[in-house]
């Protein structure tokens, strides 16, 4: 039965409300409040936070901007209702939704934090001791290409080292940089100063995931200018040695840096297809990549969610095809978009590959929603709303380490407003809460009823 492996372990972290609604039934949930957070734009909830939540040895950490735009950290024992909350000495420009906070814990238990970056000098600090949410003074990493940093992302390798990815340069004209933190020496080294080269003409917007072997999977779309309408194609690369050497999915080695002419296309998507950038990617237990995004197929008017994956050695594309409302992407800055970028998780279920795609859509009242399938290649999906309330312009982020280690899914969610083109609303702080729901049996029953197993 689908979700048997996840029985009693699939938990959804919500921010507002006290019940999960599914059809005519209402299910009680457990609420744990962290504190009030800035909600005048989507800076706390954009999808490219890596991470908003992270668990290490039974303790979960969270980060967000408070109403005064102060970088705020919190931690709790897993399952506890009691959070330790600390306002740091650092303030971010939360008015720019690009300038989000990313966190990760290394193998020695130190919390790493980067924040407030959109073509800015690096803002980075570390916990003063293992398990501490008190931060050090700002630090440099390597001193290489640290003056025009955007989209900071941390990833943890299996033995406790960290990777740090960011864009050096501007939208439509930037390069991908990778640093590695050695937990044994507490030093950063530069691995790639220009892994994906826009050649002064374009830049890559990426998503990355690390599998159980420590192999690094990277996918990206190209953007030809600051206009989001110039996004095109989904490309792919794999590293088996910590990011030093890279290859295509076929095993053919890349000559670095990777350029538009040499990149492997996982899916060819033209410009002006409403293709979004910076989405999500997950690697299953077998080491297979799954890339989630949305775009409008040629000849169609409605952008649909898609999942790109390898099937029998070839790239395949599942169009979920449940949306009805057209919209168009164009312009610069953080957009007010009627749907969120999607998060995807996938796992082996018997002989089939099961998947869940978490999203928000104005068609469904801007609720927390999930699309599920028991067999990805059959491309039959069922859609459920996991909340009865609206969450505004929220996008899903989750605790990647908790999912990898225990197959427990924690989503960070806050009700926020996003005014188009980097605008700013004027609303009161919205509560950041953790709401845990054991919904595995509910979702399994829904799938069985709709004969998707």
Secondary structure, 3 states (H helix, E strand, C coil): CCCHHHCCCCCCCCCCCCEEEECCEEEECEEEEEEEECCCCCCCCCCCCECCEEEECCEEEEEEECCCCEEEEEEEECCCCCCEEEEEEEECCCCCCCCCEEEEECCCCCEEEEECCEEECCCEEEECCCCCCCECCCCCCCCCCCCCEEEEEEEECCCCCEEEEEEEEECCEEEEEEEEEECCCCEEEEEECCCECCCCCCEEEEEEEECCCCCEEEEEEEECCCCHHHEEEEEEEEECCCCCCCECCCCCECCCCECCCCCEEEECCCCCCCCCCCCEEEECCCCCEEEEEEECCCCCCCCEEEEEEEECCEEEEEECCCCCCCCCCCCCCCCCCCECCCEEEEEEECCEEEEEEEECEHHHCCCCEEEEECCHHHCCCEEEECCCCCCECCCCEECHHHHHHHCCCCEECCCECCECCCECCCCCCEEEEEEECCCHHHHHHHHHHCCCC
